[in-house]
Structure formats: structure tokens, C-alpha cells
Amino acid sequence: MVGGFGHIPVLAEEVAAGLGLGPGATYVDCTAGLGGHAARAAGAVAPGGRVVLCDLDPGNLAAAGERVRGAAPGVEVVEIRGNFASLPRVLEREGILADAVLADLGFASTQMDDPARGFAFSRDGPLDMRLDPAGPTTAAELVATLPEGELVRLLREYGEERAARAIARKLVAARREGSIATTAQLAEIVRSVVKPGGSIDPATRTFQALRIAVNDELGSLEGLLAGIERGAKRRMWLAEGARVGIVSFHSLEDRLVKRSFAGLIGAGLASAVGAQPTTPTGAETAANPRSRSAKLRVIRLELRAAEGTLGRIGV
């Protein structure tokens, strides 16, 4: 597999410790990617365990399934292609109870490093940015069609870009002269407005904003969190004492996770695993710079008063 199994999962040790998996447990990976976290979990739930993989990208889902089966041949593997926002209802319908759930909101190297996917500006490629290759809207289409005011809103809300108005104005002027179809074109336009300064490229926030909009990333996360909240109350897809971990990579994501988890904890439905969110060590960020902004939060569902054990999950 291309680059496949060389992918480095972020906060691997910390995720494994936080989820506390043991033999026979059911582990649900909402963002299977290339299967780094799932392969490790498969070894922990063997024998008799089950790994459920979900991903929008069919290539990554297949790669993750192959990796997990190779890591623990006796573990049941279930593959679900789709948006993780709908995963809780799928699991409810299938009667699957999760002992541990992980959503790593980062991107697989096959997506970020492939110029044809259009996620990054390090190498030129089509301005695409779709996690689902069959998705309806590309970043190029947004840049070409959104009114200037909507571009300003998108850049401010999703990219937290201070120069949103100036960038939007320049994009509208540039598209009058011809299509903005590649990552290099977009990056060059943004850099002509936002001068270098600080530790990140001037185009970073614009690319983040477009990627979030193309894939409705925050809407999908809100859908997943709503499913977790529903599961915590009704226990229709989350087992007693189940643990849920989410790895976020920017403040917009983490804000939603923090608020949702705090609500569950405040309602007495869950408790925090760890006093503070977990971030990468210096050694990890040196080995994998993409991990530098990762933040892991884990909660454990509280047992109902009538229940006396945590079932199969470790404590």
C-alpha cells in the first residue's frame, strides 16, 4: 500500500491508555484513516473482540481493514463507509454496543500528501479538498461561486483569519480574470494579501476554512456529539461504562468537544478520564510535526445505579 502502513497515529500511547480496552471489547473507530489506532486496539480486544471501522474515504477504509485484520486475525472487523455523524444510528440499527469510541479528527497521510486531493499547498494540485471523493462540492467551486460577503464569513468563522475581508476581495477580483483551479493559485493569491509572519504559512487559515466548508466538518462533528449525548442518555449504542475519546486539531473542534463533554459530566452521565486534555510530548512533535496541535479528551459513561460492573472494558 502506498505510504499506507507507515502512517503515524497521533497520541497512540495516550489514546490506548485512555480507552482502557481489554479482551472481548467492541472498539469503534469513527475516523479509521489508515488504521493506526484501530490496529493497536485490535490487539488489545483480542481474543473475542470486535473492531468497527468508519470512514468517508473508500481507499482508506479498505487499507484500515487490511491493516487491522493483519494485526489481529481473530478479531471481527466491521467496515462502514460514511460520515461519522450518522454512525451512532447505524450502530443502533445493527444492535452494536460500543465499549470504546475514538474520533481522531486529523487526516491520513494519503490525503494530505497526495497533490491530487488538493488539501495542501506544499505541492500544486487541483483545488479539491473533498474527504469523500464523490462529494458534491469542491473548494474550487466555493471559491468561484460564493459571494464576497459569504467568503468573508467563511474565512473568519472557519479559518479565524483576521485578513478575511482583504482576502475575499482579492479572490473575487482574481476570479474575474480567470478560474482559480489549483492549490498553488489560491496560495499565491492569499500570500499577496497576507505577508509572512509567525510560524505558519499565510495561506494556512484560508485552506483550513475551505476544507472545513467543503466537508461540513463542524456540522459532522456536531452530529457525532449529538449521537454520543443521545447514546449516553439512552445507552442504545454505548455500553455501560463505555469510554469516548476525541482528538481535535484546532480550537473550533475542541470548543465543540469540550462543551459537549462538559454537559454530559455536569448532568452526571459521564466523568472525565484525566484532569486535563492530553497533548503530545516534545518527542512526539519532533518525530511527527503534524501532531503539534492535537488535543485528546476522554470521558467514561457513568454506570447506572442498578448496574454493578463495567462489563468488558477496563478501568
C-alpha positions in Angstrom: 0.0 0.0 0.0 1.3 3.4 -0.8 2.6 5.0 2.3 -0.2 3.1 3.9 1.1 1.4 7.0 3.9 3.9 7.6 1.2 6.4 8.8 1.9 7.5 12.4 -1.2 7.7 14.6 -1.2 10.7 16.9 -1.1 10.3 20.6 -1.1 6.5 20.2 0.0 5.6 23.7 -2.3 8.2 25.3 -5.3 7.0 23.3 -4.7 3.4 24.2 -4.4 4.2 27.9 -7.4 6.5 27.9 -9.7 4.0 26.2 -8.7 1.2 28.5 -9.6 -1.7 26.2 -9.4 -5.3 27.2 -10.2 -8.7 25.6 -13.7 -9.1 24.2 -14.5 -5.4 23.9 -16.0 -3.7 21.0 -13.9 -0.7 19.7 -15.4 1.8 17.3 -13.1 4.0 15.2 -15.2 6.9 13.8 -12.3 8.0 11.5 -10.5 4.9 10.6 -8.0 6.6 8.3 -5.2 4.1 7.6 -6.0 2.1 10.7 -3.1 3.1 13.0 -5.2 3.4 16.2 -7.5 0.6 15.2 -4.7 -1.9 14.6 -3.4 -1.2 18.1 -6.9 -1.5 19.5 -7.4 -4.8 17.7 -4.5 -6.4 19.6 -6.0 -5.1 22.9 -9.5 -6.5 22.3 -8.3 -10.0 21.2 -9.4 -12.6 21.7 -13.1 -12.3 21.0 -13.3 -8.6 20.4 -14.6 -6.5 17.6 -13.3 -3.5 15.7 -15.8 -1.2 13.8 -14.2 1.0 11.2 -15.9 4.0 9.7 -14.5 6.4 7.1 -15.7 8.5 4.2 -12.7 7.6 2.0 -13.2 4.2 0.4 -9.5 3.7 -0.2 -8.6 4.5 3.4 -11.4 2.3 4.7 -10.1 -0.7 2.7 -6.5 0.0 3.9 -7.6 0.2 7.5 -9.5 -3.0 7.3 -6.5 -4.8 5.8 -4.2 -3.4 8.5 -6.5 -4.4 11.4 -7.0 -7.9 10.1 -3.3 -8.4 9.8 -2.7 -7.1 13.3 -5.2 -9.4 14.9 -6.5 -12.1 12.6 -9.1 -13.5 15.1 -10.8 -10.2 15.7 -14.1 -9.4 14.0 -13.8 -6.4 11.7 -16.9 -4.4 10.6 -16.4 -1.7 7.9 -18.9 1.1 7.5 -18.4 3.7 4.7 -20.0 7.0 5.5 -20.0 10.2 7.6 -19.4 9.6 11.3 -22.3 11.9 12.1 -24.7 9.1 11.1 -22.6 6.3 12.7 -24.5 6.2 16.1 -27.8 5.5 14.3 -26.1 2.8 12.1 -24.8 1.1 15.2 -28.2 1.4 16.9 -29.8 -0.2 13.9 -27.3 -3.0 13.9 -27.5 -3.6 17.6 -23.8 -2.9 18.2 -22.8 -1.7 21.7 -19.5 0.1 21.8 -17.2 -0.3 24.8 -14.8 2.4 23.4 -15.1 5.0 20.7 -12.4 7.1 19.1 -12.7 10.0 16.7 -9.3 11.3 15.5 -10.3 14.4 13.6 -6.9 14.7 11.7 -6.2 13.5 8.2 -4.4 10.5 6.9 -1.1 11.0 5.1 -2.7 9.6 1.9 -5.0 12.6 1.9 -2.6 15.3 2.9 0.4 14.2 0.9 -1.5 13.5 -2.4 -1.5 16.6 -4.5 -4.5 15.3 -6.5 -6.6 15.6 -3.3 -5.9 19.4 -3.0 -5.7 19.6 0.7 -2.2 21.2 1.0 -0.2 23.9 -0.8 3.2 22.3 -0.5 2.7 20.7 -3.9 0.5 22.0 -6.6 -2.7 20.1 -7.4 -6.4 20.7 -8.2 -8.3 22.7 -5.7 -10.5 19.9 -4.4 -10.3 19.2 -0.7 -13.1 16.6 -0.6 -12.7 13.8 2.1 -15.3 11.8 0.1 -14.0 11.8 -3.5 -17.7 11.6 -4.6 -18.7 14.6 -2.5 -20.8 17.2 -4.3 -18.7 20.4 -3.9 -15.0 21.2 -4.3 -13.0 24.1 -2.9 -12.6 25.5 -6.4 -16.4 25.6 -6.8 -16.7 27.5 -3.5 -14.0 30.0 -4.5 -15.7 30.5 -7.9 -19.3 30.9 -6.7 -19.6 32.3 -3.2 -20.5 36.0 -2.9 -17.7 38.1 -1.4 -19.6 38.5 1.9 -20.0 34.8 2.3 -16.3 34.3 1.6 -15.5 36.8 4.4 -17.8 34.9 6.8 -16.3 31.5 5.9 -12.7 32.8 6.3 -13.5 34.4 9.7 -15.6 31.6 11.2 -13.7 28.6 9.9 -10.2 29.9 9.5 -10.2 32.6 12.2 -8.5 34.7 9.6 -8.0 38.4 10.5 -7.5 39.4 6.9 -10.7 37.7 5.8 -12.2 40.8 4.1 -9.0 41.6 2.2 -8.5 38.0 1.0 -12.2 37.7 -0.1 -11.9 40.9 -2.1 -8.7 39.7 -3.8 -10.3 36.3 -4.6 -13.3 37.9 -6.2 -11.1 40.2 -8.2 -8.9 37.3 -9.3 -11.7 35.1 -10.4 -12.9 37.8 -12.8 -9.7 37.4 -14.6 -9.9 33.6 -14.8 -10.6 30.5 -12.8 -8.8 29.7 -9.6 -8.4 26.0 -10.1 -5.2 24.9 -8.3 -3.8 25.0 -4.8 -0.8 27.0 -5.9 -3.0 29.7 -7.5 -5.0 30.0 -4.3 -2.0 30.1 -2.0 -0.3 32.7 -4.2 -3.4 35.0 -4.1 -3.6 34.7 -0.3 0.1 35.4 0.2 -0.2 38.5 -1.9 -2.5 39.9 0.7 -1.2 38.3 3.9 2.5 38.7 4.3 4.7 36.1 6.0 5.0 36.3 9.8 4.9 33.8 12.6 5.3 30.1 12.4 2.6 29.2 9.8 2.2 29.9 6.1 -0.1 32.9 5.3 -2.3 30.5 3.3 -2.9 28.0 6.1 -6.0 29.6 7.6 -7.7 30.0 4.2 -7.0 26.4 3.3 -8.4 25.3 6.7 -11.6 27.4 6.2 -12.3 26.0 2.7 -11.6 22.4 3.8 -14.0 22.7 6.7 -16.7 24.2 4.5 -16.3 21.7 1.7 -16.7 18.7 4.1 -19.0 20.4 6.6 -16.6 19.2 9.3 -18.1 21.1 12.2 -21.6 20.1 11.3 -20.5 16.5 11.1 -18.7 16.8 14.5 -21.9 18.3 16.0 -23.9 15.4 14.6 -21.5 12.8 16.2 -21.5 14.7 19.5 -25.3 14.7 19.5 -25.2 10.9 18.9 -22.8 10.5 21.8 -25.1 12.6 24.0 -28.1 10.5 22.9 -26.2 7.3 23.5 -25.1 8.4 27.0 -28.7 9.0 27.9 -30.4 6.0 26.2 -27.5 3.5 26.1 -28.7 2.4 22.6 -25.2 2.1 21.1 -22.8 2.9 24.0 -22.3 0.1 26.6 -22.3 0.7 30.3 -19.0 2.3 31.3 -18.1 3.0 27.7 -15.2 5.4 27.1 -15.3 8.0 24.3 -12.1 9.8 23.1 -11.9 12.6 20.6 -8.6 14.0 19.2 -9.1 17.6 17.9 -6.6 19.7 16.0 -7.9 23.3 16.2 -9.9 25.4 18.6 -13.1 25.2 16.6 -13.2 21.5 17.0 -12.0 21.4 20.6 -14.6 24.0 21.7 -17.4 21.8 20.5 -16.0 18.7 22.1 -15.2 20.5 25.4 -18.8 21.9 25.6 -20.4 18.6 24.8 -18.3 16.6 27.2 -18.8 19.2 30.0 -22.6 18.9 29.5 -22.5 15.1 30.0 -20.3 15.4 33.0 -22.5 18.2 34.5 -25.6 16.0 34.0 -23.9 13.1 35.9 -23.9 11.0 32.8 -20.1 10.8 32.4 -16.8 11.6 34.1 -13.6 12.9 32.7 -10.7 10.4 32.2 -7.8 12.6 33.2 -7.9 16.0 34.9 -6.8 17.9 31.7 -6.8 17.2 28.0 -3.8 15.3 26.7 -1.3 16.9 24.3 1.7 15.4 22.5 5.1 15.3 24.2 8.0 17.2 22.7 9.4 13.9 21.4 6.2 13.2 19.5 6.0 16.6 17.9 9.7 16.3 16.9 9.0 13.0 15.3 5.7 13.9 13.8 5.2 17.7 13.4 1.6 17.3 12.3 0.8 16.2 15.9 1.7 19.5 17.4 -1.8 20.9 17.7 -3.5 17.6 18.7 -5.6 17.6 21.9 -7.2 14.4 23.3 -10.3 14.5 25.6 -11.7 11.2 27.0 -14.9 10.6 29.0 -16.3 7.5 30.7 -20.0 6.9 30.9 -21.2 6.5 34.4 -22.8 3.3 35.4 -26.5 3.3 36.2 -27.3 2.8 39.8 -28.7 -0.7 39.1 -25.6 -1.9 37.3 -22.7 -3.2 39.3 -19.9 -3.8 36.8 -18.2 -2.1 33.9 -18.7 -5.1 31.6 -15.8 -5.8 29.4 -14.0 -2.5 29.4 -11.0 -2.0 31.7 -10.9 0.7 34.4 
